[in-house]
Amino acid sequence: MKYISIIQIALLVLAVHLAASNPLIKPCGKPADVVFVIDTSTSIREDDFKLLLLPFIQNVVSHFDIGMGQNQTRVGAVTYSTSVRLEFDLKTHDSPDKMRSAIADIKYRNGDTYTDRALKYVSDNMFNTENGGREGVTHVIIVLTDGRSTSHHRTVKEALVAREKGAAIFAIGVGDADDKELAQIASEPASQFKFKVNDFAALDSIKVELALKTCEVFLPTVATTPTTTTTTQASPKEECGGKPGDIFFILDSSSSIWEQDFSRKMVGFVRDVVSNFDISPQLTRVGVMTFSDSPKLIINLDSYDNKRELLNAITPSVVKYTLGGTNTARALRDVRKFGFGPAQRDGAIKIAVVITDGHSWNEKETQKQANLLRKSDVIVFAIGVGKSAKYDELETIASSPREEFVFSMDDFSALSRLRDLLAIKACGYQHDQKEQPVCGSGAIEMTFAFDANTMTIQDKYRIFDQIKTVTERLEYVGGNIQFGVTSGKCAESIDIPMSPREDIIKKLRQIKKKIKPTMHKIVKQWKVKNVNLQTESAANELENVLSENPAHPRKALVLLLNHHHTPEFDDLVEEVQDLNKKGVDVFVLLDKTVPSSYVESWQALLGKRRVISHIDPEQDYSGYIMELLCAL
């Protein structure tokens, strides 16, 4: 398997600790291209960088067989803060002495922590042949950082891109490094590729742990000689107790899921699982259903009676990405009535595997349908992917005991962890997506509205990142969509001349009374500039225009609200109701600081499908925006 040479690299690191006096040990004759990605941002003390971090890298590298030979190890390095700097590529240094000297010469540079830029640079450039990269050898990226990246979303995305290109990533965090972000950067399983130490002095302690953990994961699966006992995996028949099994995969295809995640990882995961079953009318049968606004039965249990034809059908050209909301309840109902119902076999074990990345439209109805499904003797696995998946709801869907049937994954790449738990190997599936789903039923003009006066600079940056992520998602779907932003005028500067204590207190009180949230005014100004329809009858005419001419743009306004806007609720409601009458689709995103009573009031006004609540501004909520957008 492709990680074997990584094991050997880790074993060399172990040798640093246990046998530094031994002769140079080669990574079992297998070459590797290793790139160190080194954080030099302001949060790192220069003394720590020079006296602890660089020597750590030197110690690791000194036990590699450095050289340009076919079976030797090549090492490159980049540093990053606000920008990325190439220190040396994979072909620069061809001896241990030159490498050690080059590492010692790496300069400390302060700045912000743009880990995403460094990962993108390495992924795009470092492993290319012109920079010394080689095909057919293991590519390893070792990220060393002490803090959270400036753009979490972009960092996770670029790490995913690098892993999909075949690189294994070790993420090493020091001090205040974000543990969750490290896990999302690292290869799977993150428990083997992610390391966290309290300070730079403790870096030396992870060398042994790195080696041992890596070897524990991969070495048992390797047969070194024909007589060596190898780890075997139970066959699907043994897993089912020798009984025939009917398995239905129920796949969330809503707009909150990236097209690549659905087509490559979710559908690929199903293929990987299915490839290890004996498919026949007498043994295992497999069905597939997708769901968004409504479920679609793609493959019936009796559609295919052999593995080859079934695998040919489990492709993105057949199991299509559809876009829409998350109607989990309807999917559970339909798989019970139309999936298992017509094609039941006496004595067959019935299993449903639900994979979703968010919470359903109607949790009570979802729980009801899950109960009915389980009562019909179906064993239900519930797999939640990403931070938006609601673990409590997964527990209500799955069979008992919950710890055996509920799985929560950081991202879609982590589906392989479940695959490994089931002892099912990957088949390296790749696909060719020919048809492109379309977001929205016609032309859409969507404006994001927020009150700049109630937000910090970092809050605004996060909003811009969310909008950018939505536009990136739209690269993979069709649709005629344009975006706008309105945030009102910035607050006027506060200038108070030198004054006696009593006067300054009075003036501050007067100014404080004037500082109020102005979201309703922002909405009103946007309405004056962008909405020409003045009557409800005109709005009805717009509906006719849209149905007859999809090219005519549909206007939508997304309000990003926090607890500062609760005092102006009544004024906002008045503006929103007027916009609705004039044919504008209004959606509300409420962050986690908004009280539940206001959440319920907004839901009563607009309906639950148009109100997204308890948003964490620091997390990726672009998937929710996609659901709103593609529902238009």
N, C-alpha and C positions, 0 to 999 in steps of 0.2 A: 504494500500500500504506500501511498505517496508520502506519508509522514515518517517512514522508517528512518530516513536520513536525519530528520529532526530529532529523533530519539538519540541517534548517535551524537549529534551536536550537544544535546543535553548531557549525555554521558561524559563528554569532554569537560563540560562545566563541573560535573561531579568530580572529575579527576583533579581539577584545580584545588579542590578542598581536601581530597583524600590522598592524592599522590602527585604533588607538585614536583617532586624530585625525579619522577619517572621520565623516561624518554618520551618524546612527542608521540601522541597517540592520534592516529588518523581516524576520521569518522567512518570506520569500517569500510574504507575504500570507496565510499560514496561521496560525490561532490555536493557542494551546496553554495548558493549565492546568498549572502547574509547582508542586510542593510540595517544599520542602527539609525533610528529617528530620534534625535536628541533635543529635548526642550531646553531653550536658553532664555526663557522669558524672565521678566523682572522679579517674579515671585521666588526665583532661585537665587540664593546667595552665591556670589562669585567664588568665595572660598570653598563652598560645598561642591560647586561645579568643577573646580580645578583639582581639589585635593581628594575628593571622594568619588564623584561621578566618572570622570575620565579614567582614573586608575581602575575602577570596576570594569569598564569596557576593555581596557588593556589586559586585565587579568583573564577575561573570557577569551579574547581574541588570541592571546599568547599560546593557547593550547589548541588552536586550529592549525591544520596543515596549510598554511598560507602559500599560495602560488598560482601560477597561470596554467598548471598542468591539468589534464583532463579529469583527474580524480582528486584534485585539490580544492580547497575552499577559497572563495573570493569574498572580500568584505568591502562594503561601501558605507558611507556615512553622510547624513544631512543633519543640519541643525535648523531650528525654526523658533521664531517668536512671532512678530508681526509678519515677517516675510520668511521665505525658505532659502537656505544657503547650501549649495553643494560643497561639502568638504572634500570628498574624493569619491570617485565612482569605483565600480567593481574591477576595473582593469588598471587602476592607477598604481597600486603597490603590490609587488610580487614577492615580498619576503617579510618574515616576522619583524625584523628590525625596522624596516621602512614603515610597516604598519604601526608599530608601537610609537615611533617618532611622529607619524602623521596624527595619531590620536592625541598625543601630548600637545600638538600645535593648534588644536581646535580652540577657537576663541569664544569667550563668553560675550553674548550680545543680549541686551534686555529688550523688552517689548511685550506685546500681548501673546496669548496662547492660541495661535491658529493651527491647531493640530490637523484640521481638515486639509489645509493647504499643503502641509508636509506629506500627508498620506497620498494626496492626489499627485504630487510631484513624483513621489517614489513609484506609485502605481503606473504613471504615464511614462516614466523615463528610466528609472534605475535598472530595470531588468531587461532593457532593450539590448540587442547585440552590440550596437555602437558604443554602449556604456559598459560593456563587459559581461552582460547577462548571457546566460546559456539556456537553450532549450533542453528539456529532459533531465534537469537537475532541480532539487528542491529550492524554492524561493522562500526566504524567511525574512520577516520584518520584525525588528525589536524596537518597540516604542517605549521611551523613557520620559516620564512627565511627572510634575509635582502638583498639577492643578486641573481644574475643569477647563475644557476648551472654550474659546470665545464663542463658537457656534456649535452647540451640541448636535443639532440635527445634521449639519453638514459633515461633522466628524464621523458620526455613525454611518452616514451614507457612503463616504469615501472609504471607510474601513470595509464596508460590505463590497464595494467595487473591487478593492484590492484582493479580498478573499475569493471573490468569484473569478478573478483572473488566475487563481491558483496559488496565491501566497498564503503561507501560514503566519499568523501575527501573534507575537507575544506582547502583552501590554503590562508594563511595570510601572506602578504608581508609587509615589513617595509622598509622605505627609498628608496634605489636604487633597490629594488627587481624588476625583469623583469615582467611587467604587463601581457604581452602576455604569458609568460611561466606559470605564476600563473593560467591564464585562462585554459591552456591546462592541468594543473595538477588537477584542481578542477573538481568536479562532475558537471553534467549539470542540469539546466542552470548555466553557470559560473557566471552570474550576481548575483546569489543567494548564491553561494558557495565560491566566491573569494572576498577577502577583502584586501585593500591597505591603509596603514597609513603612514604619513610622517616620524614619528620617534617612538621610543619605548615608549615614554611618552604618545603617542596618542593611544596605544593599548586599553586602557580602554574604549575609545569612540566607539569601534566597537561592544561591547557586545549587546547593544540595537539594532543596525542595523542588526546584525547577526540574532537575534531573529525575528525582524519584517519582514525582507526579506524572511526568511524561511517560516514563517507562511503565508505570502501573497501568496506564490507559492502553498502550499499544503493544507492548512486548508479548502479552499472553496470546495474541492472535497470530503470532509468527511461528512458523515451523522452520527450525534451523537445520534439521536433518530429517531424512526419510523416516527415522525411527522415533523422532520426538513426538510426544503426545501433544496434540493441538487442541485448542478450545473449540468445542463444537456447539452448534446452536440447535435448539429444538425445532423440529419441523412444525409447520402450521397444524398438521394433523395431531401432533403430540400436544401442542398448545391448547387445542380444542378437546383434549381428552379422547381423541380418536373418532369423534363424531363429525358429521358433515356440518358446515357452517355457512350461513348467509350473512354477508357483511355489506352494510350500506355506508358509504362515505357521504356526509352532508357538508358541503363546502360553502362557506360565506364568500359571496362574490360582490359584496356591496362596494360602494364608491370609496369607502375609507381604506380599502386595501389597494396597494400599488399593483398595477397590472403585472409587473415583473414578478412580484411575490406570489401572485395567484398562479400565473402561467408556468413559471419555472420551479417554484419551490413547493407550493401546495399541490399542484397537479403532479409534479415530479415526485413528491412524497408518496402520493397514492400509488403511483407506478412502482416505486421501490417496494412498498409493502406487498402489493399484488404479485410482483414478480417472484415472490417466495412461496406462494400458495399453489397447491395442485388444483387448477381450475377445471371443473367438469360438473355435469349435472348431478353426479353421485357424491362429490366431495365439496369443494368450496365454490360458492357463487358470489359474485360481487356486483353491487349496484352503485351508481353515483347520482347524486342530486345536488344542484347548486341553488342558492337562494340569495335574493336581495329584496326588492319590493315584494316579489312573489317567488315561490319555488319553481324549479324546472327539473323534471325527471329526465336525466340525460341517458342513463344506462339502466335498464331493468335487470333484475336478478337472472332472468332467463334469456337475456339478449345474446350472450356468447357462451359457448360450451367448451372453449379451449383458451389457454393462456395467450397464445400468439394473437388471436383476433381481439381478445379483451385489451391487451396492452396497446394494440394498434388504435383502439378507440379512446384510450385514456391519454389524450393529447389536447393541447390548447385549441386545436382546430375543431374538436368535438366538444370538449368540456370548456365552454367559452366563458370568458370574463364578461360580465354583463352590466355592472354599475347599478346603483340604487341604494335603498335603505336596508335595514337589518331586520327582516321579518322572520326571526328564528321560530316563533310559535307556529306560523303557517308551514314552515319546512318540516317541523316535527310532526305536525298533524298529517301532512301529505305522505311522509315516508311511512307512517303507520298504516294509513288507509290505502295508498296506491303503490307503495314500495314493497313492504312485507306482505300486505294483505292478499293480493291475487296470486302470489307465487309461493305460498307457504309449503314447507315440507315437514312431514312428521319426523320428530326426533332431531331436527336440525337446530343448532345453536344460532340465535339471531343476535347480531351485533350491529350497533350504530355508532359511527365515529363522527362527532360534530366538531368542525374546526372553524373558529370565528376570531375576529380581532376586536370586537366591541360588544357593547351590551345591546340587547334587543329593544325593539320599539315598545313592546308591552311585556314587562317582566312577569306580571301575574298570569297572562295568557300563556307565556312561554313555560312557566312552571306547571300550569295545568296540562299542557300538551305533553310535557316531559313525563309527568306522572302517568298519563294514559299510555304513553309509549312503553314505559317500564312495566306497567301492569299487563301489557300484551306480551310479556316474557322476552322483551328485548333488553340486552345488556348495552348500556349507553356509556361511551367514553366522551368526555368533553375536554377539548383542547383549546385553550385561550392563548392567543399570540399577541404580544405587545402590551404596552402599559395601559391601553384603553380597555382591554378585556376585563370584565368584572368577575372576580373570582367567586363572589357570593352567588352570582347567577349561574356560573359554571357548576357549582355544587348542587344547585337545585335541578340542573339538567341531568347530571351524571348518576350512575348507579352507585350503590353503597358497597363497601366503605369508600368514602369520597377520596381518601388518600390513594386508593388503588385505581380510581377511574377518572380523576381530574388531573390535568396537566396544564401548567402555566409556563409559557415560553417567552423569553425576552423579545425575540423577533422571529421571522420566518426561517432564518438560517438555522435556528435552534430546533426546528422540527427533527433534524437528524438525531438529536438527543433522544427523542421518543423512539425513533427508528432503531437506535442502538439498544435501548432498553428492551425492545421486542426482539432483539437478536436478528434484525433484518438488514442485510447489507445494501449499500447504495449501488445503483446501476449506472450512474453517470449519465442520466437522461438529459438530453438537450432537445429543444423544440424549435419549430419555425412558426411563429405567429403570423398568419396570413391576413386574418380579418381583424379590423380595428374597431373596438366598441366606440359608441358615440355618447358623449356626455351632454345631456340636455336635449330637448325636443326641437330646438331651433336656436337662433342667434340670442345671446344673453349678454347684457351689460351689468356686471356686478360691482357694486361700490362697497368698500369697507369703511365704516364710520367709527371713529373713536375720538375721545376728548383728550387732546394733548395736554391740557392743563392738569389732568388727574394722573398723569403717568410720568415715570422717570425716563431718562434717555434709554436705559436698558430695556424698559417695557416697550418702548417704540421700536427698538431694534428687533425685539422678539416678534412683534407683530409683522414687521417687514419680512422676517425670516419665514413666518407662516405663509404669508402671501406668496413669497418666492417658491416655497415648497409646493404649494398648490399649482403654480404655473409649471413647475418641473413635472408634476404628476400628469399634467395635461399633454406632455410630450408623447405619452403612450396611449392616449385616447383621442378620438376625433371630437369635433364640436367647434362652433363659431362663438368664441367667448372672449370678451374684453373685460379688463378690470380697471377700477379707479379707486382712489383713496381720498377721504375727506376727514380733517381732524380739527377744523376750526382755527381761529387765530391764537397765537401764543399769548400767554399772559403778559400784560404790560409790566415794565420794570417798576420796582418799588423804591422810590427815592424820598427819604425823610431827612430834612436838615437837622442839624444839632438842636436838641430841644430839652427843656427841663423834664424830670422824671414823670411828673403828672401829665404833661403834654404828650410825651412819647407813648404812654400807655393808652391815652385817649385816641391818638392817631392810629395806633396798631389795632385797636378794637374796631375802628371805622373801616380800616382796610380789610380786616378779617371778615367783616360782614359782606364785603363786596366780592370776596373770593368764593365763588360758587361753581358747581359743575354746570356746564353749558351744553350738554348733549342735545337737549331738545332744540336749542337754537341752531346747532350744527345741522340737525336733521331738517329744520325748517328752511335754512339757507340752501341746503342741497335740493330740497323740493322746488324752491323758487327757480333755481338754475336749470334743473334737469327734467322736471315734470311739467308738461304743457296741458295735460288733461285736467279739466276743472270740475267735472261732474261725474256722478256714478254712471249715467248713461253713456258718457264718453268712455268710461272704463269697460263697459260691456261691448262697445264698438271695438275697443282694442282687442278683446278676446276673439272677436270675429276676424280681425285683421291677422292676429297671430295664427289662428287655425288655418286661414286661407293662404297666408304668406309667412312661412317659418323664417324667412330671411329678415323679417322685421324684428328688431331687437326687443327682447323682454327685459325690463328693468328690475333689478333686485338690489336691496340694501341690507347689508349685514351690520348690525349694531353690536359693538364690542363693549360690554358694560361691566363695571365693578361696583363695589358697595358705595362708592362716592356718588353714584347716580340714583340711589334709592330715594333721596328727597325730591327729585324731579320726576318721579314715576308718573304722576298724573299728567304733567305737561308732555312727557314722552308718549304716553298712551294716546293723547289727543292727536299728536302728529302722525303716529303710526296708523291710527284708524283712518285718518284723512288720506294717507298714502295708499292704504288698502283699497279705499273707495276709488282711487284714481288709477288702479291697475298695477301698482308696484308691489312686488313680492318682498315682504319684510321678514328677516330672520334675526334672532337674538342669540348671541353667545354670552353667557354669564359666567364669570370666573368664580372660583371657589369661595370668594369672600362675600358673595351675595346671599343674604338670608333666604332660607327655604320658603318663607311666606311670599317673597317677591318672585321667586322661581315659579311658584304655583299660580301667582297672578298673571305672569307672562304666558304661562301655558294655557290658562283659561282664555286669554285674549287671542292668542295666535294658534293654539294647538300644540301638542307635544312634539310633533315632527318639525316644527319651526323654531323650537327653543332648545338649545344645548346648554346644559347647566353644569356646574362644578368643574369648569375648565381650569386646569393648572397652567398658568401662563408660561411656565418654564418647560413644559412638555410639548410634544408634537401633537397638535390638535387639527392639523391640516386635513386629516381623514374625515373629520366631522364636516368641515367646510365642503369637501368633495361630495359628501352625501347630500348636503343642501343644494349644491350647485347642479348636480346631475339629476336631481329630482324635478328640476324646472322643465 
